[in-house]
Each structure stands twice: as structure tokens, then as C-alpha cells.
Amino acid sequence: MIKKCLFPAAGYGTRFLPVTKAMPKEMLPIVNKPLIQFGVEEALAAGIPDMAIVTGRNKRAIEDHFDISYELENQIQGTDKEDYLRGIRHLMSHCSFSYTRQVEMKGLGHAILTGRRLIGDEPFAVVLADDLCLNLEGDGVLSQMVQLYKQFRCSIVAVQEVPREEIHKYGVIAGEMIRDDIFRVNSMVEKPKAEDAPSNLAIIGRYILTPDIFELIEQTEPGKGGEIQITDALMKQAQRGCVLAYKFKGKRYDCGSTEGFIQATQFCYEQLYSKGLLY
């Protein structure tokens, strides 16, 4: 069904300067594991083995992370430190990784369009690595969305309720309730003022998209901030057919912000690392 997951990872990470001046924000560690590894693990757990990563300048560390480091691995071979690589070795043996470069940063819509050559003509998932999503009591967010896609066969965006004072940071949806956690989208606005927002349901960094989204992005003019917004393309798709919004089960941390990053680190240390579950 869904076999490929696209990771837009070319952004500058300006909210985390100066550390992101030379280090990809996707490689920021939550305790001892980089953000993008959490995303790849979530995709693989959803039955998605092919990772398509859109990178940019100064992002080589991402490619190196999902590769063998012969000198390091030879140095720690046979020691207890070798166990630290158990998680990444599992991903490398069960996933494929392909890369393309986004030369200009023109928004999330443009980043997804840049990944078209890696995706082809098939439905696919999208993960924004700085949105860390965890569900310790059941399936991961992407797994939940894949199950929905099997039923509805249309584009799906993950949403959560956010305070009105934060609504200007997000794409926001409104729609017809199908059940208490699923909405058929009829309105979608990128970063509205609180008084103009159609609801308090904000889109977070998990999507399942049907391949016609690429042509719709190509037809989309630059919007908010002069960027090509995926929300604008999705709104066109919703008008032509069906786009669903899903209130997922689990916790989401905005690790592009300092506060969210600290909260995620504390949660993962207490609930995973201290119990020997983070590797």
C-alpha cells in the first residue's frame, strides 16, 4: 500500500541557531538519538521500508548517519558499546534510503515536489522530523494513518487541537465530522490570525498523500511568506475530491522550538532511556 516515506530535510533550522549553522536540525539528539531516526523508526513500524529524503547544503550528516562507519564500528567491535548501534543497524538492514537535494528553499510544498523523482506515481507518507510523535500505548501516528488510508484511499493530514494564541504558527483545517477523530476537510488556511482561523485543529508534520498532489503543487502559486504551501495544494485536492484530517492518538512535541525540544528530551529520558528502551 504505502511503501515510501518522504522526509523534507533541507530547511535551515533557524529557530535553533547557532547550533544549526553547521548541524542539520534533523540530527539534533533527543537524549542519544537524532530526531530523524525517530521518524524513520515510525515509518518502518508502519510497514514503510523506503525512505526518500530531501536534503540541502550542510546536510551530509544525515546520509552518514544511515551508513556504515567502518573506523568507529571496528573500534568498538566486541565491546558493550556496540549495543548502542543496535537500533540504527536494524534500520539500515530493513530500510532503503534515497536522497535528492532541494537547491532553493521555497516552502514545504516545494520540498515535497522536489521529492517527486524519488516517489514516482504512488501514494506516500510525509514525516517532518522536527515534529516528534510518540505513542507508548499503541500504534505510532503513521501506523494509525496507514490503517485509515487502507479504508479511505485519499490524502490524510494529522491534526491536533492547539490553543488559540498559538494558531498562527500552523496550517488550520475545518470540516465535516465523520467520527469524533476524523474530519472531511472543506477549509484549510496557512498560519491564520486567531480571529480568522476556521477552527483550533492544527496540521502537524504527518501526511499521507496521493500522487496527484504533485500536479496540484505545480499549479500552486506562492502563498503565505512567499512560499509554496502544501496547505494550498491540499485545499485544491479537497475541492476536487477528498482530504481527511485525523486527530491522532499519542503525544507530539515541536522539537523545532526550544521548549518542545526540552520537553521531548525530558519525556524520552524518563519514559524510555532510563528504562533501557532508547537505542
Buried (B, 14 or more C-beta within 10 A) or exposed (E): EBBBBBBBBBBBBEBBEEEBEEBBBBBBEBBEBBBBBBBBBBBBEBEBBBBBBBBBEBBEBBEEBBEEEEEEEEEBEEEEEEEEBEBBEEBBEEBEBEBBEBEEBBBBBBBBBBBBEBBEEEBBBBBBBBBBBBBEEEBBBBBBBBBBBEEBEBBBBBBBEBEEEEBEEBBBBBBEEEEEBBBBBBEBBBBBEEEEBBBBBBBBBBBBBBEBBBBBBEEBEBBBEEBBBBBBBBBBBBEEEBBBBBBBBBBBBBBBBEEBBEBBBEBBBEBBBEEEEBB
